[in-house]
Amino acid sequence: GCQVIATDFKIDEIDERATRISCDLFEIENPYEYFGKPDAVLHLAWRDGFKHQSNAHIEDLPKHYVFLENLIRAGIAKVAVMGSMHEIGRYEGAIDEHTPTNPMSLYGISKDALRKALELLNKEIEFDLQWIRGFYIVANTEKGCSIFSKIMQAAARGETEFPFTSGTNKYDFISYDELCRQISAIVCQSEVKGIINACSGTAVALKEAVEGFIKENGLNMKLIYGAFPDRIYDSKEVWGNAEKIKSIMNVQ
């Protein structure tokens, strides 16, 4: 029931039911007019999302803010932005909208800064702000840079062993399809605003999630535990508080 305008540098793989526009968002002077005065924007654009220490995060941060600020000052009613649990930094337990942020990567720092800048702007200009804080996404596609995509890539190359960390850290995993359903539900309603976790609400050990992924996809792959050290900024056990997203999805 929504009229969707989808934009990216490359649009050939975007669902044809959307109005597809190929452009560079940062080069558009008046995006509100350019995109036909939309009711809402869902901001998913981000370079080098899996390269947490890439300088692109810092370089692009002001450009993302200016793009969104231009939409807001022109009159857009709703701004939904994809955030990340990496805004929080090293933390143990459930993350909610009140959890203090202490990002430990350029990726986390940049996402956190964009959120804070938009919250500040929201005090000056009235608009609905939804900050969709994503957790660990599971998808069985070779396209991507997640651990799951890398396993699919290795399997496609005929490899049967995969170097791994200890796998003991526990994270909140969410399937790609479920993430899409949650994001759509969030944007298509206006009662729940602010920081909203897109999550499962439970913590699962990384090795359990990956072993299950390998089995589910029928892959002949053995994990080589301890080949890589655990990242120092990753939490031992962390998950999203799912109260807000359950209320949106009408799940008890």
N, C-alpha and C positions, 0 to 999 in steps of 0.2 A: 503493500500500500504506500510505499515511499517512492518518490522520484529521486533517483540517485545520480549524482554527477561524480564520476571517479576520475582522478587525475594522477598522472605519474609521468616520468620521462618516457617509459615504454608502456603502451596500453594494449598490446596484442593479446595478452593473457587475461585481461580483465573481462568479466562477464558482460556479454553483449546486451543484456537487459539494461545496463547502465548507460548513461550518456558519457562517452569516454573522451577525455580531452588530454592530449599530450602537451605538456608545457613544463617550464621551470618556475615553480611557485615563487621563488625569490626574485624573479625578474618582473613579476606582475605588479603594476603600480596601484591599481584599484581592484583587488581580488573580489570584493563584494559585487561590483558591477560586472566584472569579467565573467563570473560564474552564475550570473542571472539572479542576484539577490537571494541566496539560499536562506532557509529558515535556520539551518544548523550546519556546523562544520565538525567532521570527525577527523582529527589530525592524527594520522598514523605515520607520517613521513619521518624517517630518521636514517641517517647514513651510519654504516659501521656499527650497527647495534650489538653485534657479538664480539667486536673488537673493543673491549671496555676501556683501553687506554689510548684509543685513537685520538689524535688532535682534532679530527673532524667534529667531535662533539662540542668542543670549545669554539671552534671556528664557525660552526653553523648556528650555535645558540642564539646570538642576536638576530640572525635572519629569520629563525622560526618565530621569535617573539614579534618582530616587526610585521611579519605576514599575518599573524593572529591579531595583533593590535590594529592593523588596518581594517580587518574584517569587523572587529568589535566597534571601532570608532565610526565605521560606516553604518552600523545598525544591526548586525547579525544578532539573533536572539539567544542562540545556544552555541557554546563552545565545548566540545568533548575532546579530550586529548589523551593519547595512550601514554601512561606513565610506566614505572617499573618498580619492583620491590628492591631493586638495587639503589633506590633513593635512600633506603633505610640504612644500608651499611651492615656491619656485623651485628646481628641481633639474635636472641634466642626467644622463641615463643610465637604467639599470635600477633600479627601486624594488623592494626586498624587505623582509622583516620587520625587518631591522637598519638600514634607512635612517633617519637622524635626521630628526625632524619639525621644521619651522619654518614653520607655517602663516601665510599672509599675507592672510587674509580672515576675517571673523567666522564664516563657514561652516566653514572649515578649522579654526579655533581651537576651535570648539564640538565638532566631531567628534573632534578630537584629545584634548580634555579629557575627553570621555565615555569614550573608550577607556582613557585613563590611570586614570581613576577606577575603571573596572571591573577593570582589571588589579590595582589596589591592593586592591580588595575580594576578588579572587580569591586573594590571599595570606592573607586571613582566613578565607574560606569556600571549600570545595572545590566547584567546578562546572566543566563544560566551557565554555570561552570561545572562540568563533570570531569573529574580527573580519574581516568580508568587505570588503576594500578595493576599491571599484569604480573603474573608469576611465571612458572616454568612450563613452557608450551611443548606439547608432544605432537609430532606429526610424522607420518611415514612417507615423507617425500625426500628425494635427493636434493631438492632445491632448498638451500638454507645453510646456516652455519651452526645450528644447535648440535648437541651430542647425538641426537636421534637422526638428524640429517647426515651427519658424518658417518654414522653406522650404515645407513642406507647406501651412501657413496662407496664405502669400503666393500660392502656386499656386492655392489654392481661391478666393482673391479675384480671380484673373485677372491677377495681376501677372507680368511677364516679366523684371524686373530685381530683383536682391537685393543691397543694400549689404553689403559684406563687409570683413574685415580683410585683411592681406597674405596670409594663408593659408599662410605658410611654416613655422609651428611644426609640429612632428611629435608626434603623440600616439598612445596605445594605444587603438584603437577596437574595440568589441565590440558585436555586434548584440544587440538586446533579447532575442530568443529564446535566443541562446547564453548570455547573462547569466543568464536564468531557469534554464536547464539547469545551469549551474555552481552557482548558489546552492542549488538543490534537492539537487545531489550533495553539496555541502559539508555541509549540515544533516543529510542522511540517513546520514552516517558520523561516527565519533567518533575515528578514529585520528589524523587531521590536525587540529591545533588552533592557537590563536594567530592571528596575522595571516596571512590568505590572500588573495592577489590574485585578483580575478575579472577576467580580462584575456585578451588575445590573445597577449601576449608579444612583439609587434612594434610599431614606431613607423611611422606613415604621415603624410605631410604633410596638414594640414587641408584645403588646397585640393584635393588628390588625392581625399581621402575624400568631400568635398562634391560635387565634379564627378562622381565615380563614383555617388554617391547620386542626383544629378539624372538622370543617364543611365539608371541602373537602374530608376528610377520613371517614366521617360518624360516628364519635366517640361520645359516650354518656359521655361527660366529661365537668365538670364545673371548671373554674379556680377560685381559692381562692386568690384574689388579696391582696397583702400586707403581705402574710405569711412569705416571705423572704425579707430582705432588698436589695436594689439595690447595686451592687458592686461599691465600691468607685472609682475604676479605669475605669469604663465604661463611655463612652461619652453620653451626652444627645441626640445628633443628629449627626450622622456621616455616610458618604457614600463614595464610590469610584468614582474617576474621570474615566469615561468609554471611553475616547477618544481613547486610545491606543487599547483597546480590540475591540472597534467598527471597527477600521481600519483593524484589523486582521480578524475579522469575516465578514467584508464587509457590515456592518450594518450602514446605514445613520441615 
